């Protein structure tokens, strides 16, 4: 069995078509992966075996890139071992202590919610992900405490800082020496990930759009997982977060508001983009209300990001349902539209109209 410098929590199709693919394709990859299923879901055991198959698993990439159609399939071979916390905890601890250089995660947001089991001094399956991670750090500290890099990729703002705060809180109830070691020797790196992964392949694999991003905040002595065009080391992660939130996500939310207001019958984003009148209004929104806000903030890459976003919205292979985007719509208006207006100071009439509808969507 090979040494696996990356210990990954999460088996989602997103990770399969994102970090696992980059580690498979990219030169200078730090090494192969041990992947961990932390939910204990017995229905996913077949996926675990398929993830570490010698021949790898398929990822189909379909869509537009630089205005040109893209359609190809590749195989991901970066995963060497697949384990589950329900039955393999001693081996997971061994890998964390002896092999891991990076602990990577993309668990569900619910997996970060504190649980009663988090207060236990030893591992319990019912623990949250931060508590399970703390148990692994406890084992590594007891074995000599080599430095470690932790890289959450969950869609949580400042995810590294948030995870560090929670882990230190849990560790504080266990051992002061452990808390000090974590504070000094464990690097929690914030990052932002982006790729629409539209469908799974069975038993493992996925269908994804061409666009992909793994923006990693720069740190002294940062350990880069691999070199890859999608992997960007950035000095200002907030800048990248604003582009995604106030262009991609805001565009989705405007699209849903417009769809609801006109009683649209489209099912998918690509169908909305095929309507010339709606697309024209979306392009005008970006040009007249969104881009001026980014110009005020001095973010000059915003126009190129808008063009990339329009390509993504038009992806003919992507079944991105408007009804899915419409979930928690009032909250999304506040986080994407109202927050943009406050951040930019732009008084865009179209966006102000959308922001004014937030209250009517609350239950």
Secondary structure, DSSP 4 states (H G I P E B T S, - for coil): ----SEEEE---HHHHTTHHHHHHHSTT----EEEEE-S--GGGHHHHHHHT-TT-EEEEEEEEETTEEEEEEEEE--EEEEEETTT-HHHHHHHHHHT-SEEEE---GGGGS--GGGG-SS--TTS-HHHHHHHHHHHHHHTT---EEEEE-SSSTTHHHHHHHHHHHHHHTT-HHHHHHHHHHEEE--EEEE--EEEE-SSS-EEE-S--EEEEE--TT---S---TTEEEES-HHHHHHHIIIIIIHHHHHHHHHHHHTT----BHHHHHT-HHHHHHHHHHIIIIIHHHHHHTT-TTHHHHHHHHHHHHT-TT---BHHHHTTTHHHHIIIIIIHHHHHH----HHHHHHHTTGGGG--
